[in-house]
């Protein structure tokens, strides 16, 4: 079927097949929805379903709901319960995508789900952190990504032009500093290097790999942590002034959609990117019409001592 120019403009990812691993909530959910809004078919995976709650302990967000949001946005959402630490489950997932679509164009490695392990040990010394909990963080944030890429990339590279997005916390510049806790530091630095390594493997087959971070993310968990909702999120700034530069998950979702729709995205291959940088490049905004630059704010104001406000970075 021929796609008319207006349809192509409104849904530049029509015909695109994406897998968002870890799409239950937060950035992963928003990425899935924004890919759907651009016309993609999105396989949304995770461990929390309407019949099962993962170790994160949040029953309020499920992959079924994510898939429904993708479809409502204009794409096609497919929820597939998957533990990305179990290779056979990932193999079954990829086999299903192959059988149903015969292709995979975008892989987003957004698995994490380790905040419940991190927060009680924030700023703790490495030797004071329970080893099993620390290794679990590495499983959730690193091993799950490696398993998913190993299994899914043979399908993605079947056609040239595939995109791999390694989601993390902090860009390469910011993550040169110690990220508060030994295991968290490793878990959030590793995806940057993983994207760099994959960029070398993919460049010979016409693929692109990048690392991507949101800024200070107003995820469902973060809003709950501060006792606010999206509608009144600024109330949390009294408790945490830096929250004034926070961004909604929509922002990083639009970043991935913009990357996926860019025929010249290969120029980013191997790079560490953030939502604010890509907003300036592609011209998209957050849901409120602003363009937050959280990492610039933390670099210049919080760590650099510049006399400026968060509003100067929106």
C-alpha positions in Angstrom: 0.0 0.0 0.0 1.3 3.4 -0.9 1.6 5.8 2.1 0.5 9.3 1.2 2.9 12.1 2.1 0.7 13.4 4.9 0.5 10.0 6.5 4.2 9.6 6.2 4.8 12.9 7.8 2.4 12.2 10.7 3.6 8.6 11.2 7.2 8.4 9.8 7.7 5.0 11.5 4.7 3.3 9.7 6.0 -0.2 8.9 8.7 -0.1 11.5 8.9 -3.0 14.1 10.4 -2.2 17.5 11.2 -4.1 20.6 11.2 -2.1 23.8 12.7 -4.4 26.5 11.6 -3.0 29.9 8.5 -1.1 28.8 6.4 -1.5 31.9 6.8 2.0 33.2 9.0 5.1 33.1 11.2 5.8 30.2 10.6 2.4 28.6 6.8 2.9 28.6 7.1 6.4 27.1 9.5 5.3 24.4 7.1 2.5 23.4 4.2 5.0 23.3 6.1 7.6 21.3 7.3 5.0 18.8 3.6 3.9 18.5 2.6 7.5 17.9 5.0 7.6 15.0 3.3 4.5 13.5 5.5 1.7 14.7 4.5 -1.8 15.8 6.0 -2.1 19.3 6.6 -5.2 21.3 6.5 -4.1 24.9 8.1 -6.5 27.3 8.6 -6.7 31.1 7.9 -8.8 34.1 4.8 -7.0 35.6 1.5 -8.1 34.0 -2.1 -7.9 35.2 -1.6 -11.3 36.7 2.0 -11.0 38.0 4.0 -8.4 39.9 7.8 -8.3 39.6 10.2 -7.8 42.5 9.8 -4.0 41.9 6.5 -4.4 43.7 4.4 -2.0 41.6 1.1 -3.4 40.3 -0.1 -0.1 39.0 1.9 -0.3 35.7 1.8 -3.3 33.5 3.0 -4.2 30.0 -0.6 -4.8 28.9 -1.4 -1.2 29.7 1.7 -0.1 27.9 0.6 -2.0 24.8 -2.8 -0.4 25.0 -1.3 3.0 25.2 0.8 2.3 22.1 -2.2 1.3 20.2 -4.2 4.3 21.4 -1.4 6.6 20.3 -1.7 5.3 16.7 0.7 2.3 16.5 0.2 -1.3 17.3 1.2 -2.5 20.8 1.9 -6.1 21.6 2.6 -7.1 25.2 4.8 -10.1 25.7 5.7 -11.0 29.3 9.4 -11.6 29.4 12.2 -11.9 32.0 15.2 -10.6 30.1 17.5 -12.5 32.4 16.1 -15.8 31.1 17.7 -16.4 27.7 15.0 -19.0 26.7 12.3 -16.4 27.3 14.1 -13.9 25.2 14.6 -16.5 22.4 10.9 -17.2 22.4 10.1 -13.5 22.2 12.4 -12.9 19.3 11.2 -16.0 17.5 7.6 -14.7 17.9 8.6 -11.3 16.4 10.3 -13.1 13.5 7.3 -15.3 12.9 4.8 -12.4 13.1 6.8 -9.6 11.5 9.8 -11.1 9.8 11.9 -8.2 10.8 13.1 -6.0 13.7 14.1 -2.4 13.1 14.6 -0.9 16.5 15.8 -2.5 19.7 15.6 -0.5 22.9 17.3 -2.0 25.9 15.5 -0.3 28.8 15.6 -3.0 31.4 16.4 -1.9 34.9 14.0 -2.2 37.9 16.8 -1.9 40.5 15.8 1.2 42.3 14.3 -0.8 45.2 17.8 -2.2 45.7 19.6 1.1 45.2 17.8 3.6 47.4 18.4 1.8 50.8 22.1 1.7 49.9 22.5 5.2 48.4 26.0 6.5 49.2 26.9 3.4 51.1 30.5 2.0 50.8 30.9 -1.0 48.5 31.8 -3.3 51.3 28.7 -2.3 53.3 26.3 -3.3 50.5 25.0 -6.9 50.5 26.8 -8.7 47.7 23.8 -10.5 46.4 21.9 -7.3 46.1 24.8 -5.6 44.4 25.1 -8.4 41.9 21.4 -8.3 41.3 21.7 -4.7 40.2 24.3 -5.7 37.7 22.1 -8.5 36.5 19.2 -6.1 36.0 21.1 -3.3 34.4 23.8 -5.0 32.5 23.3 -8.7 32.0 19.7 -8.3 30.8 20.9 -5.9 28.1 23.6 -8.3 26.9 21.3 -11.2 26.8 18.7 -9.3 24.8 21.2 -7.9 22.3 22.8 -11.3 21.8 19.4 -12.9 21.0 17.7 -10.1 19.1 20.6 -8.7 17.0 20.6 -11.5 14.4 17.1 -10.6 13.5 17.8 -6.8 13.6 20.8 -7.1 11.3 19.0 -9.1 8.7 18.1 -5.8 7.1 20.4 -2.8 7.0 19.5 0.3 9.0 18.7 -1.2 12.4 18.9 1.0 15.5 19.9 -0.1 19.0 19.3 2.2 22.0 21.0 1.4 25.3 19.1 3.3 28.0 21.0 4.4 31.0 21.3 7.1 33.7 23.7 9.9 32.9 25.7 10.7 29.8 29.3 9.9 29.3 30.4 13.3 30.3 28.5 13.3 33.6 29.3 9.6 34.4 33.0 10.3 34.5 32.3 11.1 38.1 31.4 8.6 40.7 27.7 7.8 40.5 26.9 7.6 44.2 27.2 3.9 44.7 29.6 1.1 43.4 27.1 -1.2 41.8 24.9 1.7 40.4 28.0 3.3 39.0 28.8 0.1 37.1 25.2 -0.6 36.1 24.8 2.9 34.6 28.2 3.3 33.0 28.2 -0.1 31.3 25.4 0.6 28.8 27.4 3.6 27.5 30.3 1.3 26.7 28.0 -1.4 25.4 26.6 1.0 22.8 30.2 2.0 21.9 31.1 -1.6 21.4 28.0 -2.5 19.5 28.5 0.5 17.2 31.7 -1.2 15.9 29.9 -4.5 15.3 26.9 -2.8 13.6 28.7 -0.2 11.4 29.7 -2.9 8.9 26.1 -4.0 8.5 24.5 -0.6 8.3 23.3 -0.4 11.9 23.5 2.2 14.6 23.9 1.9 18.3 23.7 4.7 20.8 23.5 5.2 24.6 20.7 7.4 25.7 19.7 9.0 29.0 16.8 11.1 30.2 17.5 13.9 32.5 15.9 14.2 36.0 13.0 11.9 35.1 9.5 12.4 36.5 8.8 8.7 36.3 5.9 7.1 38.2 8.2 6.0 40.9 9.8 9.4 41.3 6.5 11.2 41.5 5.4 8.7 44.2 8.7 9.3 46.0 8.0 13.0 46.2 4.2 12.5 46.9 3.1 14.4 43.8 1.4 13.7 40.5 2.3 14.9 37.0 -0.3 17.7 37.4 1.3 19.2 40.5 4.9 18.0 40.1 6.4 21.4 40.9 5.2 21.1 44.4 8.1 18.7 45.0 10.6 21.5 44.3 10.2 22.8 47.8 11.7 19.5 49.0 14.2 19.1 46.1 14.9 22.4 44.3 16.8 20.7 41.5 13.5 18.9 40.6 12.6 22.2 38.8 14.6 20.9 35.8 12.8 17.6 35.7 11.3 16.2 32.5 8.4 13.9 31.8 9.1 10.5 30.3 7.4 11.8 27.1 10.6 13.8 26.4 13.0 10.8 26.1 10.2 8.9 24.3 10.2 11.6 21.6 14.0 11.4 21.5 14.0 7.8 20.5 11.2 8.3 18.0 13.2 11.1 16.4 16.3 9.0 16.2 14.4 6.1 14.7 12.8 8.4 12.0 16.1 10.0 11.1 17.6 8.4 7.9 20.9 10.0 8.8 21.0 8.6 12.4 24.3 6.8 11.6 26.1 10.1 12.4 25.3 9.3 16.1 26.8 5.8 16.0 28.6 4.9 19.2 27.7 8.2 20.9 26.4 8.9 24.4 23.3 11.1 24.0 20.7 12.7 26.2 17.1 13.9 25.7 18.0 17.6 26.0 20.7 17.3 23.3 18.4 15.5 20.9 15.6 18.0 21.5 17.8 20.8 20.3 18.9 18.8 17.3 15.5 17.5 16.2 13.2 20.3 17.5 10.9 18.3 19.7 9.7 19.4 23.1 8.6 17.8 26.4 4.8 17.4 27.0 4.6 21.0 28.4 6.4 22.6 25.4 9.7 23.1 27.2 13.1 21.7 26.3 14.8 20.8 29.6 18.6 20.4 29.6 19.0 18.6 32.9 22.6 17.4 32.4 23.7 20.9 31.3 22.1 22.3 34.5 23.9 19.8 36.7 27.2 20.4 34.9 27.0 24.2 35.0 25.0 25.0 38.1 24.9 22.2 40.5 28.6 21.1 40.0 30.0 24.1 38.3 28.7 26.9 40.6 27.2 29.0 37.8 24.7 31.6 39.0 21.6 30.4 37.1 18.2 28.8 37.8 16.6 25.7 36.5 14.3 27.8 34.4 17.3 28.9 32.4 17.7 25.3 31.4 14.2 24.7 30.3 
